[in-house]
Amino acid sequence: MYQEPETKTCIAFVDAQSLFHAARQAFGSYYPDYDPVLLAQKVSTQMGWALQQVRVYTSVPSIEENEYWHRFWMNKLRALEHQGAMTWWRTWRTRKRPVRQPDGHTLMMPVSIEKGVDMRIALDIVQRAHAKSFDVAMVFSQDQDFAEVADEIRAVAREQERWIKIASAYPYSTASRTFRGIDRTDWIQVDREMYDTCLDPRDFRPRRRIGLEDGHESDEPMSVPPEPGNAEESSISQISAHASAE
């Protein structure tokens, strides 16, 4: 067992879509209303870790495919960069997939494919572990693909003969579909009280002009359109080989 450092440095790796869908299940959030930088700061402070960096990853539709969500995420990502966060995004693809309906019927519906996001997060975690950039990798996700990354982090710890931890942080309530975080990591459940203290006061939703009764004009956020279903089409495997190659 390696000596635990007195001051534990931490990097937060935020899967923005995963965090949103977890918050939607747990708390009924209908759009990504969280501030990931503030959330990472709150959780790391609660755990006694020294936060060094926040890295935010997401897929974004093209403006032709979905102007609303394209504008939303571009606005949000630019603001996060001004806060000092590192952002990485890739255009998602939409394909028609069979989706089972509540009445038992199956319909072919558009499903957004987040190809490559998980792999990018996994590679960044492993590369920064090799570079000794953190003692704790705090991953805002419940994706079980990252269990392989946890195994790789332990291998890095043995190779470098040092203490390293990987934690899975996620919104949770009794309404959540699962209470589990990423296997073989420490689980940090974010309750409603903490989540509400990390709501972003900035509203990045596209806005529209409306006429008022007194003849003046104002603007208001456009209503959130239905979002395509999400499917992650990536496989996190051979992480060591990818990390060594880059």
C-alpha positions in Angstrom: 0.0 0.0 0.0 1.5 3.3 -1.0 1.6 6.4 1.2 -1.5 8.6 0.8 -0.4 12.2 0.1 -1.3 14.8 2.6 -2.6 17.1 -0.1 -4.4 15.3 -2.9 -4.4 17.0 -6.2 -7.5 16.4 -8.3 -8.6 16.8 -12.0 -12.3 16.7 -12.8 -13.3 15.0 -16.0 -16.9 15.9 -16.9 -19.0 14.0 -19.4 -21.5 16.8 -19.9 -24.2 14.7 -21.6 -23.9 11.9 -19.0 -24.1 14.5 -16.2 -27.2 16.1 -17.7 -29.1 12.8 -18.2 -28.3 11.8 -14.6 -29.6 15.1 -13.3 -32.7 14.7 -15.4 -33.4 11.3 -13.9 -32.6 12.4 -10.4 -34.0 15.9 -10.2 -36.1 16.5 -13.2 -33.7 18.9 -14.9 -35.0 19.5 -18.4 -31.9 21.1 -19.8 -28.2 21.2 -18.7 -28.6 23.9 -16.0 -25.5 23.0 -14.0 -22.2 24.8 -13.7 -19.6 22.0 -14.0 -16.8 24.1 -12.7 -18.7 25.1 -9.6 -19.9 21.5 -9.1 -16.4 20.2 -9.4 -15.2 22.8 -6.9 -18.0 21.9 -4.4 -17.4 18.1 -4.6 -13.6 18.4 -4.4 -13.8 20.7 -1.4 -16.2 18.3 0.3 -13.8 15.5 -0.2 -10.8 17.5 0.9 -9.1 17.5 -2.5 -7.2 20.3 -4.2 -8.8 20.8 -7.6 -6.3 21.6 -10.3 -8.4 21.6 -13.5 -11.9 21.0 -14.8 -12.1 19.2 -18.2 -15.5 19.2 -19.9 -16.4 16.8 -22.8 -19.5 16.6 -24.9 -21.0 15.9 -28.3 -22.8 18.7 -30.1 -25.2 18.5 -33.1 -24.4 20.4 -36.2 -26.3 23.6 -36.7 -28.1 22.1 -39.7 -29.2 19.1 -37.7 -30.4 20.9 -34.5 -29.8 24.6 -34.3 -31.2 24.9 -30.8 -28.8 22.5 -29.1 -25.9 23.5 -31.3 -26.3 27.1 -30.2 -26.8 26.1 -26.6 -23.7 24.0 -26.3 -21.5 26.4 -28.2 -22.6 29.2 -25.9 -22.0 27.1 -22.8 -18.7 25.8 -23.8 -17.3 29.3 -24.7 -18.4 30.5 -21.2 -16.7 27.5 -19.5 -13.5 28.3 -21.4 -13.6 31.8 -20.0 -13.9 30.3 -16.5 -10.7 28.4 -17.1 -12.1 25.0 -18.0 -10.7 22.9 -20.8 -13.4 21.9 -23.2 -13.5 19.2 -25.9 -16.4 18.5 -28.2 -17.3 16.5 -31.2 -20.3 16.6 -33.6 -22.7 13.9 -32.9 -24.3 11.8 -35.6 -28.0 10.9 -35.8 -29.2 7.5 -37.0 -32.5 5.8 -36.9 -32.7 3.0 -34.4 -35.5 0.8 -33.1 -36.9 2.3 -29.9 -39.3 0.4 -27.7 -42.4 2.5 -26.8 -44.3 2.3 -23.4 -47.2 0.4 -25.2 -44.8 -2.3 -26.3 -44.5 -1.2 -30.0 -41.1 -0.5 -31.6 -40.6 2.6 -33.7 -37.6 3.7 -35.8 -36.6 6.9 -34.2 -33.6 9.3 -34.6 -30.9 8.5 -32.0 -27.8 10.7 -31.5 -24.6 8.7 -31.4 -21.9 10.2 -29.1 -19.0 8.5 -30.9 -15.6 9.1 -29.4 -16.4 11.1 -26.3 -15.8 8.3 -23.8 -12.6 7.3 -25.5 -11.3 10.8 -25.4 -12.0 11.0 -21.7 -10.4 7.7 -21.0 -7.2 8.6 -22.9 -6.9 11.9 -21.1 -7.3 10.3 -17.7 -4.6 7.7 -18.4 -2.2 10.1 -20.1 -2.5 12.5 -17.1 -2.0 9.7 -14.7 1.3 8.7 -16.5 2.3 12.4 -16.4 1.6 12.5 -12.6 -0.8 15.4 -13.1 -3.2 14.3 -10.4 -3.6 12.1 -7.3 -7.4 11.9 -7.8 -9.3 11.6 -11.1 -12.9 12.7 -10.4 -15.1 11.5 -13.3 -18.6 12.9 -13.6 -20.2 9.8 -15.2 -21.7 6.4 -14.4 -20.6 4.8 -17.6 -19.3 1.3 -16.8 -16.9 1.5 -19.7 -14.7 3.5 -17.4 -14.2 0.5 -15.1 -11.4 -0.5 -17.4 -9.8 2.9 -16.9 -9.9 2.3 -13.1 -8.0 -0.9 -13.7 -5.4 1.0 -15.8 -5.0 3.6 -13.1 -4.2 1.0 -10.6 -1.6 -0.4 -13.0 -0.1 3.1 -13.3 0.0 3.4 -9.5 1.9 0.2 -9.2 4.3 1.2 -12.0 5.0 4.6 -10.4 4.8 3.3 -6.8 2.4 6.0 -5.7 -1.1 6.5 -4.4 -3.8 7.3 -7.0 -7.6 7.3 -6.7 -10.4 7.4 -9.3 -13.8 8.5 -8.2 -17.2 8.5 -9.9 -19.4 11.5 -9.1 -23.0 11.8 -10.2 -26.4 13.2 -9.3 -28.6 10.8 -7.3 -32.0 10.6 -5.8 -34.6 7.9 -5.2 -35.9 8.7 -8.7 -32.6 7.6 -10.3 -32.6 4.4 -12.4 -29.5 3.2 -10.7 -27.6 4.0 -7.5 -24.3 2.7 -8.9 -21.3 4.7 -9.9 -18.5 3.3 -12.1 -17.4 -0.1 -10.9 -14.1 -0.3 -9.1 -14.1 3.4 -8.3 -15.2 5.4 -5.2 -18.8 6.6 -5.6 -19.8 10.2 -4.8 -23.5 10.8 -4.9 -24.5 14.4 -5.5 -27.8 15.1 -3.7 -30.4 17.7 -4.7 -29.2 20.2 -2.1 -25.6 20.3 -3.4 -26.8 20.3 -7.1 -29.0 23.3 -6.5 -26.1 25.3 -5.2 -24.3 24.6 -8.5 -27.0 25.8 -10.9 -25.6 28.2 -13.5 -27.2 31.6 -13.3 -26.4 32.2 -16.9 -29.0 31.0 -19.3 -27.4 29.7 -22.6 -30.7 28.7 -24.2 -31.3 30.4 -27.5 -33.7 33.3 -27.1 -36.6 34.8 -29.1 -38.2 38.2 -29.3 -41.7 38.6 -28.0 -44.1 41.6 -28.1 -45.4 43.0 -24.9 -48.9 44.4 -24.3 -47.5 47.9 -23.9 -46.0 47.7 -27.4 -42.4 47.1 -26.3 -40.4 44.0 -27.1 -38.5 41.6 -24.8 -36.9 38.3 -25.2 -37.3 34.9 -23.5 -35.6 31.6 -23.7 -36.9 29.4 -26.5 -38.7 26.3 -25.2 -36.5 23.2 -25.1 -37.2 21.0 -28.1 -37.4 17.2 -27.9 -33.8 15.9 -27.8 -32.9 12.8 -29.8 -32.2 9.7 -27.7 -28.5 9.1 -26.9 -26.4 6.1 -27.5 -22.7 5.9 -26.9 -20.9 4.1 -29.7 -17.5 3.6 -28.3 -15.4 0.9 -26.8 -12.7 1.7 -24.2 -10.2 -1.0 -24.8 -6.4 -1.1 -25.1 -6.1 2.1 -23.3 -2.4 1.6 -22.6 -1.6 1.3 -26.2 -3.6 4.4 -27.2 -2.1 6.4 -24.3 1.5 5.4 -25.3 0.9 6.2 -28.9 -0.2 9.8 -28.3 
